[in-house]
């Protein structure tokens, strides 16, 4: 009986020690460099961040950002198309190493994954012709502004617009865009992605950013507890901001530079 008790006690002690020991884990950055390839989730149906070009190859802001990271890590790149619904599950199940998919940060996402520093602007603002003198909401006094009915910019601008500003509401973004291009409104309140789509058409009247309504920049998503990979991505983003590489990507795909403070 004594022997059995001693054996049981030893077994329990070993199990306790094992459970108390720190879990071994792989370092994602080391794994990427060892494999010589990084797998990045990107959108394929959300231009200008990600889409399929006429040559059937992926293109867009997020695709170029993925290429930039792979190049500066000196590894090959494997692009993995994702949707908004599966991009985080793909990361958590090890199908990708990073998510670069126009993803904003919120408490729900922050509870299950980690994020890099911001790499791309995603915001709603007031846009107008380059020579239109508007710097803040008070400058909308007496002016006519187009907005898509029920959108975030509609709700937010209604709160801050002067009483004598005229907000013309349209049923969809196409209606808002047409109103701006045809001169029915002096300015529009919309997202920077919609403004980029207008600029891509190269119209005579181009929307220039006047002031910000709501800001929700994009971040690179990565699994939790990967400090080396997170630091490496942040270093690449910081360097790309400093040397102008990120500005070039923004100009190409958004038709405008990076906003101050991104």
N, C-alpha and C positions, 0 to 999 in steps of 0.2 A: 504493500500500500504506500509506504514511504517513497519507494522508487517511482511509483506511478505519479505521486504528487509532485515529486521533484521534476520529473520529465514534463508534467503539465505546466509547472511554474516556469521552467526554462523555455518551453514553447511560447507561452504567453509573453514572456520578457522579450523574446526574439521578435514576435509579431509587433509588440509595442515599439520596439526600437526601429523596426522597418517602417512602420507607419509614421514615425516621428522624423525619419530621415528626409532631407529635402529631395524632392522629385527631380530626377534627371530630365533635362529637356534639350532638344536640339536648338541650335541658334539658326534662325531663318536666314540671316545674312550669310553666314558661313555655308549653309546648304546651297544658297543661290550661287555663290561664287564657286563652290566645289562642282556644282552641276554645269556651270557656265551658261545658265539660262534663267531668265526671270519670267514668270507667268503673270500676266496682268489682265484683269477683267476690265473691259471697255464697252461703252454703249455702241449699238449699231443702228439705232433708229431715232437718234436725238441730235440732229445737226444744230449748231456747228460743232458740238462736242464729240459726236461720233456718228458716222454713217458709212455707207458703202458708195464709193465713187463710180463713175462711168466705166472705169477699168476693173470694177468688181473688187477693188482693194479697200480696206478700211482707211478712213481719213477723218480728220477733225482735231480739235484742241486736245482732247483726252488721249487720242492716239499719238499725237506728237509729244505729249508729256510723257507717255509710256516709253516712247523711243528715246527721249532725252535721258530718262532715268537709266534705261538699259545701257545706253552709250557711255554714260559717266560711271556706271558700275563696271564697264568693260565686260558685259555679258550679252548673250543673244537674247532676243525678245520673242516670246510667244504670246500673241494677242488672243484673248478668250472673250468672245461676244457674250454679253449678259443683258438681262433686263433689270428694271428697278427691283423686281420682286426677288430675283435669285442672286443678286450680286453679293450680298452679305453671306447667305448660305454657302456660296461657292468658296468664299474666303475661309469660313469656319470649318468646312469639310476638307480643306487642303487642295482644292482644285486650282486655286490661284494663290499667288504670293501677295499681291496687292490688288486693290480696287481703285481704278481711276475712272470714275463714271459719274461726273458732275454731281457728286454726292455732298450734300450739306451735313453739318454736324447738329445733332439734337440729343437731348438726354437719353432717349431710348436707344439710339445707336451707340452713344458713348458708353452705355452700360455693358455692351457686348463686344465692341471692337475698339481699337485705338485709331487715332488720326494723326496725320502729319500737320505741318503748318499749311495755311491756305496757299493754293497754287493758281486758282482761277477766280475771276470775279463772276458772281451771279447775283444780280440785284434788280430792283425795280426803281425807276427814276423818271424824271421828266426830261424829255428830249425835244429839241427843236433845231431849226436851221442855225448854222454857225454864227450868223450875225444877229440872232435874236437875244436881246439882253435880259436874261433870266438867271438869277443866281440862287434864289431860294423861293419858298412858297409865297412870300409877300409880293414878289415880282409878278405873280400871276394875276394880280389885281387888274380887272378890266380886260383880261385876255380870255381866249377860247381854247380849251384843252380837250382833246379827244382821249377817251379811255374805254376799255372793254368792260361792259357791264358785269358787275359782280366779281371782278378780279381783285386780287390783293391790292393792286395799285389804285383801283377804284375806291375800295374801302378806306385805304390809308390816306389817299389824297383828299377825300371828302372831309376828313377830320381837320386838315391843315390849310385847305384852300381858302382864300379870302372870300367874303360873302358876295363880292361883285365879280368873282371869276365865274366863267361859264364852263361847266363840265358837260361835254356832249358824249353821251354813252352809246356805244355800238355793241351789237350782239356777239361779235367775235373779233379776233385779232385782224382778220382780213379787212373787216369793215373799218377798224381803227386805222390800219395802215393806209387804206384808200383815202380816208378822210384827210390824213396828213399830206399824202402825195398830191391830192387834188386841191389843196388849199382851203378845205372846209374848216380846218382848225389851224391855229398857229403853232401848237405844240401837242405832243402826246405824252401820256403817262403809260409806260409799258416796261417790259423786262429788257435787259441788255441783249438777250438772245433774239427777241423780236426785232430790236433795233439793228442787230447784226444782219438779220435776214433782209431788212430793207436796204441796208448798205450794199449787200451782195448783189442786189438788182441794179446797182449803179444808177440810181435816179438823179435827176437834176437837183432835187431837194433832198439832202441827206440829214438824218437825225444825229445831232451832236448832244452829248450828255450835258445837262444843265444842273441838275441837283439830284441827290439820292433820296429815295423814299424809304426803302427797306433793303438791308444788306444781308445776304446769305451766301458767302463765298463757298467754293468747292475745296474739298480736302481729299487727300489720298487716304484710303482705309487700309489698315493692316491688323493682323491678329494681336491680341493683348500680349503683354509681357515679351515683346521683341524690341528691347531698347536699342540694340545695335542697328537693326534695320530701320527703325524710326529715326534714329540720329542720322544715318546715311542719307535717307530720303530728305530730311530737313536740310541737311548740308547742300544737297543738290538743288533744292528749291531756292535756298538763299543765294547760292552762287549764280543760278540762272536769272534771278531778279537783278543781281548786281552786274552781271556781264551783258545783260540785254537779251539773252536767249528767250526768256519768258515774254518779254515785250514783243519780240518778233512773232511768237506764236499767237499772242493776243491780237496783234495787228492783222495777221493773216486770217484768223478765223472769226474774230469779233468785229473787225474793222475799226477798232479803237484800242488805245493803249491800256495798260493796267491802271486802275484807279489808285490814288494816293492812299498809302496806309495798308494796302493788301498784305 
